[in-house]
Amino acid sequence: MAELKYIDGGVTAARGFKSASAAAGIKYKDRPDMALIYSQMPCVAAGTFTTNIVKAAPVKWDQEIVYHSPAAQAVVINAGIANACTGAEGYGYCRATAEAAADILEIPADSVLVASTGVIGMQLPIDRIVNGVKVMAGQLSGSRESGAASARAIMTTDTQQKEAAVQVEIGGTVVTIGGMCKGSGMIHPNMCTMLSFVTTDAAISRKMLQEALSEVVPDTYNMVSVDGDTSTNDTVLLLANGQAGNPMILKKDENYEKFKAALYYVNETLAKKIAGDGEGCTALFEVKIVGAETKAQAVTLAKSVITSNLTKAAIFGHDANWGRILCAMGYSGAQFDPEKVDLFFESAAGKLQIIENGVAVDYSEEEATKILSEPEVTAIADIKMGNAAATAWGCDLTFDYVKINADYRS
């Protein structure tokens, strides 16, 4: 395991990266709603995108850039309107956004990525988008404050900005990876219902960058669920500009593993921040399946529990209703012996065994409620079949989730 140094930072933490934000008036009238990420040097890019057949225009644009363009150097992000289900006009607005950024930043249009989040079906006010790009281009900064402001600008129903950064030594050189993301609703594991932007000054080939991202996504973003809805706009973009000057990572050697470990930390941290900020939620709910026969079995079981509305409602009520967890495991499709399952609840308030070999133990309901009243709660199920394990993250289901989504367009 690489020795990681956790630092306070986001998309501007790595060398050569700047950001800016602006209030363009796209949908919100009282807050910044656009962000710009810019690298002083061209980057190699990697990405993973939604598996939803209904893909937003920015997803299609970014796939073209990531898969076919020689380099990427900027990302333009807007909140408020998703630019999804907008046809040729919406895709044209992606091109217009990229061309506006390319013109003012003096970079190729096919090196500009775009991302949108918000209401589906509305067309972007492209004049406001273009004006926002012009404003932001003049305010680009590599400061910590600028990165934090950009993380706030991409929020929709999020209640807090989401950032992470880490450093790792590769070949005697310090490499930095930083990122920001947004996501609060329409979140379900399937690569993955949110926007995430990760930057690094590592020198790494395009092929190795994509492989590293593809290897960490299944255990990070894809293990998150808030409400079971896979978005039209899911995008993770990873840009590497080589400014650290480390020995170029060209194969899966020790340096690659160090880089991947650092990337995993950033993405896991961001994924958990999304789960813990689910719309209306009061708690991050973590589910660990241990003692599984295979990783795939553990993943299936963990996801089934994390997406169970009855279980999520019980967590909101601080109710140790363990039958709902066992029930969710039972309909997951994964095979196990329910009469061998041990279940525990754990939080900062302590750890308590709830069932042993599929049967309730003599536990204190008062102690269980105390454990389940913490802002971060973990359920651990040991199915005693092997050594495989998986962890999924979600949140409780509250009254406010319905309120938020009942009038989201208004």
Phi, psi and omega in degrees: 000128179294146177278114184258144173247115182277129183234160176278115182178179179212227186290345179260007184290323182282151180302139171084001180254136177233162176213168176204165177217162182204154173264098185266351179072033182293311176220320180275140183258352190229022184198158173299142182219014174223150175221152179228129173248135184219136174253135179294337177240149175302146184243154161277147186234148173226158180201155168228149192222166183306147173266359176296134178297327176277098183255132178293157180304318179298327177297313180297318179298313183292325177299320179296317181293310184297319185277334191233339182279148182291334182202163173230147183220346181211154174227127176251126185235136173234149175248155176110319179228130188277344187052046177242143183060044184242005173064205182296327180297316179297320178293323177298327178290330173298314180297317180296321177297313180297319181293323178296316179293318180300318183296313185280331180269352180059052176227164179294145179297329181278012171249009180252117175269154178227153178209144181223151177212144180142216185285136177278140171099345179271146175276145178291142170282088192298330178296321178290323178299312180298317177298321178298319178300315181298317179297314184293323181302328180277355184241011183302134182211146176267013183286159176299321182295321180294320177297317180294320179295323178294320178297324178288326185292335183269003181287148169244267176272003175304147177258350180208152176291155184230114183220160175199151177205151182207155174236149178214146180270124179233117180059036180081004182241138178281124177249137181245138173233128178223157180200167173221156177211169171223150178165131182212322177226171189052051184242118176205138185298121175174034186055097296229145196278077183184175172244133178222137182231117184239134181236147178212148176265012180295145170268112186208145180289157179301319181296314181291326178297314179295320180295319179297315179296314181296332180281332182266340182298317183301328182262003180240269183301324184285356177255021179250139170212133173254313188219007175083002181258119178275120189288164175276348191242006185308125180210132166240123178244136181232119182244133179233122185255358175073007187292343179292331179078019176289163174304130184303129177276111185242350181209172183276073179251196182299321180294322177298316182295323177295315179298316182296323178297319178292319178297319178300316181300312181299313183289323177295317179299314179295318180299317180292327177295324177295312181298320182284353179241027177304149186306120177077001189285160175241353184208143166281127181247116181252136178238121177248125172255121179238166179071023181278160179283322179223159176298318181300319178298315180296319179298313180301315181294315181297316180295323181297319180290317185293338180261001180285115180297324179294320177294316180299321178292323178295322177296320177300322180274004181056039186251120181284057182276076189294337180300327180292325178291313179297321178299313180297322176296323184292328180264007184292335186100344177277141181270133175199169179261108182298340181275006175244001186280131168255140180229136180231149167249141183216144173200187177299342181274356178135184180229138186218129174279133184254315176227152175227125183053043173080005183233141181297139173267174181275081183255164180271119177298325179296316179293321179299316179297321179298317179295319183281357180268359179282159180288346174228121186233138180238135169251130181240120179244120177258116183260359168055049179239344184178207185245005182278156181209161175205152179232134176236156182231139176208209181206173178283164180252119189239171175302322185294333178301316180294317180300315182299316187272349177285333182228036186299327184279344186271000000 
